[in-house]
């Protein structure tokens, strides 16, 4: 297992729709990739991570939501599709590919997602709240959409100078060089 470098805003892979995962890839390469994705997610203290965020053109995402009195919810989504959505919620959202940047984003409050799990078996996930937000955020990544793309045009325009300044700092960041067992505190 290894902590991977997270691609940052401006890198082309983040703006591209991810390639569907084929059945033969499931057993051959995915177990190692999934382990690396969860290790990277743990290292930076994130909620979700899409494969394209670590430079892989695969329609694959992982989500880990910490639960206080229960075991953490860990889910692998291969080729996920949003099949149902309802309600509206607006809340603060950030992204590991835009570290330190947060904005209020409107999302569906309840969603249903169909995908394959890490064993290649079909799953259907019903979610609301933070889990719903995380699913939508990661599926957006796999479609080449960043959370800032969901902001109104004028807000994105106003953000441009701040993004350019942050972009210079992000170029120096490499999560794969984090000491093992330490969180980055993002």
Phi, psi and omega in degrees: 000149182210147173280131183257153174289136179265128178295142183250164179316133179103341178283134189302325184299333181286341182260008186246141176292131183288149180283135178301143178278132179268153184306318183293339178285336185305306184279329188283307188243338188292323182305316179293319180296315180298317177300315179298321181295315178294321179296319178296315179301316178297319183297326183258359178069033181270174179259321182216158180209129177262149183302324180293341176289342175249022173085011181255129180275071180224140178277079187212135177217154174234148178225139176223116179246124180284132177241134187296310186252004179236174174293145178303143175276118178239126182222141176249132180237116177250127182052050183289147177226133175281116185255334177216147178208145179203162178069172180222140172220146177237132181199168180293133181223144176227184184204140178294339178273354175225062188301133178088353180256129179227149178207156176280121184237139177271130179223168173286141182280334178228137178219159171235132182233136173252140181198183169253148176270186183296343178266359181085010180270142179291139176227157174230128185241127172256132184216155172215167179065221182302321180297317177299314180299315181297317178300312181296319181298313182289321177296322174303313179305315182293340176265006179080024182245129174263158183300330179290339176292343180273353179283153175301150185307313182295324177294318178298320179298317180294331181284339187311308181299319179295320179297318180296321179292314180295324182303321178296320179290321182296328181302332183274350184276134176215101183297335181293346179262007177293143175296139180299139176084002178246142176268147182284341179075031179277000000 
